[in-house]
Amino acid sequence: MDALEAIITRRSTRNYKPDPVESEKIEKVLEAGRQAPSGGNNQTSHFLVIRNRDVLDRLIALTEKAFAGMEITENMYASMKYSVTAAKKGGYVFCYNAPLLIAVANRKDYGNNIADCACALENMMVAANALDLGSCWINQLKWLNEEPEILECLYSLGMKETERVYGAVIIGYPETENGLPNRNLMKLKGNEVTWID
Ligand SMILES: Cc1cc2nc3c(=O)[nH]c(=O)nc-3n(C[C@H](O)[C@H](O)[C@H](O)COP(=O)(O)O)c2cc1C
């Protein structure tokens, strides 16, 4: 698959087989993330590669607890409202039971932290598509990136106290008939273009 095809056919996958992703493929995805551009070529993104089921389950439980303790407010972001409602009901899983979650952290005092993480995440999602893997951006750990219990868990995994998570991606084999990611082109409803000749 050439680069442009991998970019424009990348779609989010939210249903995964439990099969683990081979380490060689994870390395390739990580290489794509680590080669992403960064402001001033700072290269301060920190990739936490979580494929241990117990750790994933602990993060799922902590995330559910944090959302369940929140109150819904009128102007709350719709996806956040959904997460709070689902967590209060119980059984809330923010990462669709994918076998692999890569959380991208960066220095909390660095102005390009979110931008750098976004570049790395997009590179990794495109690379996953090129490798016939499904992926989806997962934002809950960014929303909850000051939650004390989640911070403690992330510190125990190796995140530095000077860092925060600004985005994450799940990756795995899609639960589709042919095992390949859905690659339908997206119907565009926005992303306006203005040409200035
Ligand atoms: C900043 C950002 C945050 C996102 N957060 C989530 C998320 O937490 N959970 C989720 O299922 N999808 C999330 N997505 C995926 C979007 O919903 C998805 O990219 C969008 O609907 C377009 O669909 P496509 O990825 O299939 O092209 C996020 C995407 C971005 C760029």
The ligand as a Tripos MOL2 file, in Angstrom:
@<TRIPOS>MOLECULE
LIG
   31    33     1     0     0
SMALL
NO_CHARGES

@<TRIPOS>ATOM
      1 C1         -8.5280   14.0740   18.9870 C.3       1 LIG1
      2 C2         -9.3470   12.8420   18.7290 C.ar      1 LIG1
      3 C3         -9.9600   12.2000   19.7790 C.ar      1 LIG1
      4 C4        -10.6790   11.0310   19.5520 C.ar      1 LIG1
      5 N1        -11.1790   10.3470   20.6300 N.ar      1 LIG1
      6 C5        -11.8070    9.1710   20.4290 C.ar      1 LIG1
      7 C6        -12.2060    8.3800   21.5350 C.ar      1 LIG1
      8 O1        -11.9210    8.6950   22.6890 O.2       1 LIG1
      9 N2        -12.8850    7.2300   21.2860 N.ar      1 LIG1
     10 C7        -13.1930    6.8300   20.0160 C.ar      1 LIG1
     11 O2        -13.8190    5.7990   19.8530 O.2       1 LIG1
     12 N3        -12.7890    7.5440   18.9400 N.ar      1 LIG1
     13 C8        -12.0900    8.6950   19.1120 C.ar      1 LIG1
     14 N4        -11.6240    9.4060   18.0400 N.ar      1 LIG1
     15 C9        -11.8810    8.8970   16.6770 C.3       1 LIG1
     16 C10       -12.8920    9.7560   15.9020 C.3       1 LIG1
     17 O3        -14.1860    9.5450   16.4230 O.3       1 LIG1
     18 C11       -12.8040    9.3850   14.4160 C.3       1 LIG1
     19 O4        -11.5100    9.6390   13.9490 O.3       1 LIG1
     20 C12       -13.8050   10.1400   13.5620 C.3       1 LIG1
     21 O5        -15.1310    9.7820   13.8970 O.3       1 LIG1
     22 C13       -13.6030    9.8980   12.0510 C.3       1 LIG1
     23 O6        -13.7110    8.5160   11.7490 O.3       1 LIG1
     24 P1        -12.4970    7.6810   11.1310 P.3       1 LIG1
     25 O7        -11.3660    7.6970   12.1320 O.co2     1 LIG1
     26 O8        -13.0590    6.3100   10.9210 O.co2     1 LIG1
     27 O9        -12.0680    8.3450    9.8620 O.co2     1 LIG1
     28 C14       -10.8720   10.5500   18.2350 C.ar      1 LIG1
     29 C15       -10.2310   11.2050   17.1780 C.ar      1 LIG1
     30 C16        -9.4580   12.3130   17.4250 C.ar      1 LIG1
     31 C17        -8.7140   12.9530   16.2700 C.3       1 LIG1
@<TRIPOS>BOND
     1     1     2 1
     2     2     3 ar
     3     2    30 ar
     4     3     4 ar
     5     4     5 ar
     6     4    28 ar
     7     5     6 ar
     8     6     7 ar
     9     6    13 1
    10     7     8 2
    11     7     9 ar
    12     9    10 ar
    13    10    11 2
    14    10    12 ar
    15    12    13 ar
    16    13    14 ar
    17    14    15 1
    18    14    28 ar
    19    15    16 1
    20    16    17 1
    21    16    18 1
    22    18    19 1
    23    18    20 1
    24    20    21 1
    25    20    22 1
    26    22    23 1
    27    23    24 1
    28    24    25 2
    29    24    26 1
    30    24    27 1
    31    28    29 ar
    32    29    30 ar
    33    30    31 1
@<TRIPOS>SUBSTRUCTURE
     1 LIG1         1 GROUP 0 **** ****
